[in-house]
Amino acid sequence: MEITGKTLIEWGYKPGKWFKGAIEHANQHQLAGDALRQYLDAVQPTIIDPHAEAAPFYRNIRAETPDEEANVQQVLATMDELMKTPTLTGGAVMPDACPTGPVGQIPVGGVVAAQGAIHPAMHSADICCSVMMTSLGKVDPRQVLDAAQSVTHFGGGGRKALFDLPAEFLDKIRGDYFLGDERSLTLARTHYGTQGDGNHFLYVGRSRNTGETVEVTHHGSRGFGANLFRKGMKVAEGFRKEFSPQTKPTNAWIPYAEDIGKQYWQALQWVREWTKLNHQVIHDQTLAAVGSEIQLRFWNEHNFVFKDEDVFYHAKGATPLDDKFVPDSHEQLRLVPLNMSEPVLVVRGETTKSNLGFAPHGAGRNMSRSQHIRSKGGRSLQEIFHEETEGLDVRFYSGEVDISELPSAYKNAQAVQAQMQEFGLGEVVDEIIPYGCIMAGDWNKNAAWKRKKRKMGTVNKPS
């Protein structure tokens, strides 16, 4: 009797990738009867269903206003659903948490621990979103901001190889399973020296402790990392369909025990290295332009996956405090930005049972970008801009104000700091007092493709 896929389905086995190998083996060895059943039972995938009840997580957050109450309830609801994902063993929520998608998707300000699994959607397309600071000494902050503006680049896409990505880095990724294709190599080159859009920034201020001028950049891995994310989601979805079809697609995972899991982990490390190089080139070019030297420099991610033996901590907008998560740590110092009108906090802290080794990544939001824009209706952009940035040198690279990035779009910075202290989420050891910053702004408002479309009589966005 020849075994076919139809045979296995009639016997109650669920179709999957395993069918092909099992059918070939059964026919080659002419298995039948009990021997065949025993073989099929041994090789069929074990289906892993979501937990019936959510795994426990710590709530390092407290609502202080009606807006925050609604926000916190949404965060806790999505965490309750998220923690049913079968790989997850624990989690924590930070004071700056806010929802970022449908119920069950990890919120910004969420940390989860997964046993032997990497969840691409839990680090998102903005892999290794991170902050770096460089102290330039007693330099005029305006001079630094002017120099930085001539160096950096915000907005969609990349630019024509203004800076050369180190050849040794390109050599590392050429043979990488996920990153060695021509598209990845092109993105690595053209997005080098760029910062993207949204809440990414270049900030200049002064250290409260030393009075030195400090540059802080905030961005992730750009298109280079986003391309890896798309590939990772495709791989994770294949595993989900075969081994855990009841798990939400956004929570699909890649098993680290599989070779592909180890390859994905290595690719994440290359993306981390690229992102650090990207921060460095912007800072180094600024230093060169003002004729200064590094007095102090350190950096940290706040949107990444961190490995501790066989447990993978996914921090979607949370700062790692524990040095085991930051191999290039400088004296346990970390950066927590708040908003453009508030200091960037320099913090240090210890791992506790409730923080899992993490702190907030910033001030977070209480409402979506579109809700915030609607809340400002009836007032001109310039009126809102001048009111919220008084005394600061705030610049939008595109020349168009983005009110969804102004201070009122974010949670109260003092409340976030108070809750950091309340919940044991790091000690503030210095503050970088704001002078000014650069952000992308509304770079789509008067984008080149829109100007071209207007000339053609339409402003529909191209697909």
ZICOR-V328759 format. One record per pair of residues at least 4 apart in sequence whose ideal C-beta (glycine too) atoms are under 6 Angstrom apart, sorted by the first residue. I is the first residue (numbers start at 1). J is the second residue. Records with the same first field share a line. If there is no record, write none. Layout:
I: J + J
This chain:
2: 27
3: 7 + 23 + 26 + 27
5: 19
8: 13
13: 44
15: 19
16: 242
17: 242
18: 22 + 45
19: 23
22: 43
26: 31 + 36
31: 35 + 36 + 39
32: 36
40: 44
45: 242 + 243
48: 86 + 243 + 244
49: 246
50: 84 + 86 + 246 + 247
51: 84
54: 80 + 83 + 84
55: 83 + 88 + 89
57: 79 + 83 + 91 + 92
58: 92 + 354
59: 93
60: 92 + 93 + 94 + 423
61: 72 + 93 + 95 + 97
63: 68 + 69 + 72
64: 68 + 415
67: 366
68: 72 + 366
71: 98 + 366
74: 99
75: 97 + 99 + 107
77: 103
78: 82 + 99 + 103 + 107
79: 83
81: 103 + 104
82: 104 + 106
83: 88 + 91
85: 251
87: 114 + 115 + 117 + 253
88: 112 + 114
89: 113 + 115
90: 113
91: 111 + 112
92: 111 + 356
93: 97 + 110
94: 109 + 318 + 360
95: 360 + 416 + 419
96: 109 + 360 + 362 + 363 + 364 + 411 + 416
97: 107 + 109
98: 108 + 364 + 365
99: 107
100: 107 + 108
101: 105
104: 248
105: 250
106: 110 + 122 + 316
108: 316 + 317
109: 317 + 364
110: 316
111: 315 + 318 + 356 + 358
112: 314
113: 311 + 313
114: 312
116: 256 + 257 + 310
117: 253 + 255
118: 254 + 264 + 305 + 312
119: 253 + 314
120: 229 + 232 + 233 + 236
121: 250
122: 314 + 316
123: 127 + 304 + 305
125: 226 + 229
126: 220 + 303
127: 221 + 225 + 229 + 271
128: 220 + 221 + 271 + 272 + 275 + 301 + 304
129: 220 + 303
130: 275 + 299 + 301
131: 218 + 335
132: 217 + 279 + 299
133: 214 + 216 + 335
134: 215 + 283 + 294 + 297
135: 212 + 214 + 295 + 296
136: 213 + 292
137: 212 + 292 + 295
139: 144 + 213 + 290 + 292
141: 204 + 213 + 435
143: 290
144: 204 + 213 + 215 + 290
145: 204 + 436
147: 286 + 289 + 290
148: 152 + 202 + 286
149: 438
151: 282 + 285 + 286
152: 195 + 202 + 282
153: 159 + 194
154: 195 + 397 + 440
155: 197 + 398 + 440 + 443
158: 190 + 191 + 194
161: 189
162: 193
163: 192 + 193 + 281
165: 169 + 188 + 189 + 192
173: 179 + 270
174: 180
175: 180
176: 180 + 267
177: 263
178: 228 + 231 + 267
179: 184 + 267 + 270
184: 227
186: 190
187: 191 + 223 + 224 + 227
188: 224
191: 222 + 223 + 224
192: 278
193: 281
195: 200 + 219
196: 200 + 219 + 222
197: 440 + 443
200: 218 + 219
201: 218 + 437 + 439
202: 217 + 438
203: 216 + 437
204: 215 + 435 + 436
205: 214 + 432 + 433 + 434 + 435
206: 211 + 213 + 433
207: 212 + 214 + 430 + 432
208: 430 + 431 + 433
209: 430
212: 295
214: 432
215: 283 + 286
216: 344
217: 279 + 282
220: 225
221: 225 + 271 + 275
224: 274
225: 271
228: 267 + 271
232: 264
235: 254 + 260
236: 252 + 253 + 254
237: 252
239: 243
240: 244 + 247 + 252
241: 245
247: 251
254: 261 + 264
255: 261
256: 261
280: 284
287: 292
298: 330 + 333
300: 326 + 334
302: 319 + 361
303: 317
305: 312 + 314
306: 313 + 320 + 325
307: 312
315: 358
317: 361
318: 358 + 361
319: 334 + 336 + 359 + 361
320: 325 + 326 + 358
321: 349 + 357 + 359 + 426
322: 351 + 357
323: 329 + 332
332: 348
333: 346 + 348
334: 347
335: 344
336: 345 + 347 + 360
337: 344 + 362
338: 342 + 363 + 413
339: 363 + 407 + 410
340: 394 + 437
341: 407
342: 413
343: 431 + 432 + 433
344: 432
345: 428
346: 429 + 430
347: 426 + 428
348: 427 + 429
349: 359 + 426 + 427
351: 357
352: 424
355: 425
359: 425 + 426
363: 410 + 411 + 413 + 416
364: 411
365: 410
366: 411
367: 371 + 372
369: 404
372: 404 + 409
373: 404
376: 384 + 403
379: 383 + 384
381: 385 + 401
384: 403
385: 389 + 401
388: 406 + 407 + 408
389: 394
392: 434 + 436
393: 436
394: 436 + 437
395: 438
396: 400 + 401 + 439 + 441
397: 438 + 440 + 441
398: 441 + 443
400: 441 + 442 + 445
402: 441 + 442
404: 409
405: 439
411: 416
419: 423
420: 425 + 426
450: 459
453: 458 + 459
